[in-house]
Amino acid sequence: MAHPLGVAIPPISACALQEHYQSRGVLLIWTVTTGTSDLGTRFAARPHRIGKGESRPLPLYLVADTLHALHAMLPPGLTRMPADPADDPVIVEIWL
């Protein structure tokens, strides 16, 4: 059975994915979550492709036991944005 988030990827793949979309002028944002029913207290970062009036999650994710460890896995050069109070409570932050 497939995981609901898709496939866990290593940091090197996250960097390659970021470079792939960036080179094509497509914005990729990473939504960081914790406290989800499937990963519990672990932290996950899931990429979302933003373009042409749409946001589409990709079936991939990074996962770590701590937020600090997850930050170390994210592609370099991203900018952190805190979660909006209106966001789902599992959302910790967004990186773009």
C-alpha positions in Angstrom: 0.0 0.0 0.0 1.4 3.4 -0.9 2.0 6.1 1.7 -0.6 8.9 1.5 2.2 11.5 1.1 3.8 9.5 -1.7 7.5 8.5 -1.6 10.0 9.6 1.0 13.1 11.1 -0.8 16.6 11.9 0.3 17.9 15.5 0.5 19.9 15.1 -2.7 16.7 14.4 -4.6 15.0 17.4 -3.0 17.8 19.6 -4.2 17.6 18.1 -7.8 13.8 18.6 -7.8 14.2 22.2 -6.7 16.8 22.9 -9.4 14.6 21.2 -12.0 11.6 23.4 -11.4 13.6 26.5 -10.8 15.4 26.1 -14.2 11.9 26.0 -15.8 10.7 29.1 -14.0 8.2 27.1 -11.9 7.9 28.0 -8.2 8.2 25.0 -5.8 7.2 25.6 -2.2 7.8 23.2 0.7 5.1 22.8 3.3 6.4 21.6 6.6 3.9 19.7 8.8 3.9 17.8 12.1 1.2 16.0 14.2 -0.4 14.3 11.2 -2.3 11.1 11.6 0.2 9.2 9.5 3.6 10.5 10.7 2.7 11.5 14.3 5.2 13.8 15.9 7.7 13.4 13.0 8.2 16.4 10.7 7.6 16.3 6.9 8.2 18.7 4.1 6.1 18.2 1.0 6.8 20.1 -2.3 4.0 21.9 -4.1 4.3 23.1 -7.7 2.9 26.5 -8.1 2.1 27.7 -11.6 -0.5 29.1 -14.0 -3.1 29.7 -11.3 -2.8 26.3 -9.6 -1.1 24.6 -6.7 -0.4 20.9 -7.0 1.3 18.8 -4.3 3.9 16.4 -5.6 3.8 12.8 -4.4 7.1 13.1 -2.6 8.2 14.2 0.9 11.2 14.6 3.2 10.8 13.3 6.7 12.8 13.8 10.0 12.4 13.3 13.7 13.1 17.0 14.5 12.4 20.3 12.9 16.1 21.1 13.0 16.9 17.8 11.1 14.3 18.6 8.5 15.6 22.1 8.0 19.0 20.5 7.2 17.4 18.4 4.5 15.7 21.2 2.6 17.3 22.6 -0.5 19.6 25.5 0.1 18.6 29.1 -0.7 14.9 28.8 0.4 13.1 31.5 2.5 11.0 30.5 5.5 7.5 31.8 6.0 5.7 31.1 9.3 2.3 29.3 9.1 -0.7 31.6 8.8 -3.1 31.4 11.8 -5.8 30.4 9.3 -3.7 27.3 8.1 -4.4 23.8 9.2 -2.9 23.3 12.7 -0.5 20.6 11.3 1.3 23.2 9.1 4.4 24.5 10.9 5.9 26.7 8.1 6.4 27.2 4.4 9.7 27.4 2.5 10.0 29.0 -0.9 
